[in-house]
Amino acid sequence: MIEQKEHFHGSDLEKIEKIYGIHKEEITSFSANVNPLGISPKLRETLASHVDAITTYPDREYSSLRSCIAGYVGADMKNILVGNGSTELISLIIQIEHPKKAMIIGPTYSEYEREVKLGGGTTIYYPLRETDGFKIQPDDFISKLNESIDMLIICNPNNPTSTCITSRQMRRILDACKEHGIFVMIDETYVEFAADVNKVTAIPLTKYYDNLIILRGTSKFFAAPGLRLGYAVTGNRDLLKNLSTRQNPWSISSLAAIAGEIMFTDQEYIEQTRALISSERTRMYDMLSAHPDYQVYEPSANFLLVKLLREDQTSETLFDKAIRRCMMIRDCSTFPFLDDRYIRFCIMSPEMNDKLMKCILE
């Protein structure tokens, strides 16, 4: 297992407040990767009118919510399982698949490795190369697959690199995994921020591959991490049955279920989010690409990974500089295969993005 260094997570504003003496309300978190528009206006306006729902148990099948999700992602509702955030579903899937040896494409989110280890398994990493712009090279990757691996874990688009694997590339990878008997779990937490979701998402592929499950949540795109609402999509009905049997009943609350139904139908909010992220992502990428002190990698999600090229600048010093101006970025030295030359920050409002760019580029 790769040793993980301590770091400030996007939710660690209390720690920052204590160490730096800055009120957490004054801090803009460029580290949490959450939609800068906040929650859906439709949700804000209507959820309170449903508060009486907490007086009853939710539908054990969450039929209405799953139907709503099915319409949103273009899948059969019978192929959808909802859960208490994607974190619960990651844990459940790894418990049931019980991999002895899992391959993880890194650098990436540390929770995957932790869950595999808790289940008694081991992990190996396939490192994305900086020389390739942290983009996967399918031929090389496929050559590393073999029968000793029983699970592959992919975050797509990937955190923290913001690079993605296209659905065409994913199909080749799934074919190879099928040949070697490898089960594939894809975390699509950030896919809704992609310029063309249809070119990245693997949800349509669940119709053809029974060794595949896709995870999504509402924490990032819908700016609702406190709601704890996630969902999984797979064409493997036996796996779905095993997951639902193992899962605690009523894993999400009545209000969370209702909130999901409202959010997934707020088309205006969804389109505004994609327009904002797309325009600001391009603008910030172009600004950093033009600067000789930074290397920025082509982003697909709502955040950018940047390499610091100046010898006198590290991720720690830049984090310190930004936080003293009440802006929190991510020091990426804690991720496997990255070091103190890398930072990550998400896209916020144009005004806040200008403030951060001034801090970084001045």
ABEGO torsion letter per residue (X at the ends): XBBBBBBBBAAAAAAAAAAAGBBAAABBBAAAGBBAAEBBAAAAAAAAAAAAAAABBBBAAGAAAAAAAAAAAGBBAAABBBBBEAAAAAAAAAAAAGBABBBBBOBBBAAAAAAAAAAGBBBBBBBBBAAAGGBBBAAAAAAABBAABABBBBBOBBOAAGBBBBAAAAAAAAAAAAAAGBBBBBBAAAAAABABAAAABAAAAAAABAABBBBBBAAAAAGBAAAGBBBBBBABAAAAAAAAAABBBGABBAAAAAAAAAAAABAAAAAAAAAAAAAAAAAAAAAAAABAABBBBBBABABBBBBBABAABBAAAAAAAAAAAGBBBBBAAABBGBBAABBBBBBBBAAAAAAAAAAAAX
